Amino acid sequence: MGTVKVIPKEIREQVLLRMKNEGLTVVQAARDHGLHPKTIYNWVHRSATNLDILELTKLKRENKELKEIIGTITHELHKHKKNTHGANTHE
């Protein structure tokens, strides 16, 4: 039987705080801190207040992706307007 590794409370709080503030996924946080993802999932699910961390992380990631999409669309629209105005001035 393997030994149980006790993670200090400070490390647990730091990991959960990084997930909340930086939008780290469980896998990223586990890799960064040398932990098994299941350990972090257990922390998250142990406390009702921390259950929101996974949802918050997901929403932050989606928000970032949407901002990138909006930026791309805005850039394309700007290029299109520039090309349209340029074509009209040469007629």
N, C-alpha and C positions, 0 to 999 in steps of 0.2 A: 504494500500500500504506500502511496506517495505522501510526502509531507505537505501540509497546507502552508502556503506562504502568506504571512500576515502583512498586508499593505498598510502603512501608517495612514491615519486619518487625514493628515496634511496632504499626502499624495492623492488620495481619493478626492479631496475637495479641489485640489489644483486641476486634476483631470476633468472633473465635472464642470468646473468653472471655465476651462479652456473650451470645452465642447459648447457651453452656453454662449460665451462671448465671441469665440472665433469661428463657430460653426463647424468645428471638427466632427467628423464622423466617428463612430465607435472604433472602426478599424484603424483610422488615422491616429486616434488618441492612443489606442493599444500599442501600435507600432512605435509611436513617439516615446512612450513611457515604458516600453518593454513588458507589457502586460498582455494577457490573453483577452480577446474581445468579450468572451463570456463573463469574465470578471467584471468588466465595465457594465455590461448589460445587467448583471446582478445588482450592482450599485444603483443603477438608474431605476430598476424596478423595485428596489427595497424601500424607496421613499416616494410618497405621493407627490411631493413638491418637485422631485427630480424627474418624474415621468414626463414632464413637459419638455425636458432637455432634448429628447429624440425628435419630438415634433418641431421644436424651435430650430434644431439643427437642419431638419428637412426643409423647413420654410426659408431659412437663410440661404441654403444651397439653391432652392428654386428661385428665390429673389435675385440672387447673383446671376443665374442663367437667364432670367427674364431681362435683367438690365443689359446683359450682353446682346441679347436678341434685339432689344429696343435700340441699342447703339448701332448695331449693324443696319437695321431698317432705316434709322435716321440718316446714317451715312449714305446709304443707297438712294434715298429720297433727295438728299442734298446734291449728289452727283447727277441724278436725273434732272433736277431743276436747272442745274448749271448747264447741262447739255442742251436742254430745251431752250433756255434763254439764249445760249450761244448760237443755236441754229436759227433763231428768229432774228437776230441782229445781222446775220450775213445775207438775208434775203433781199 
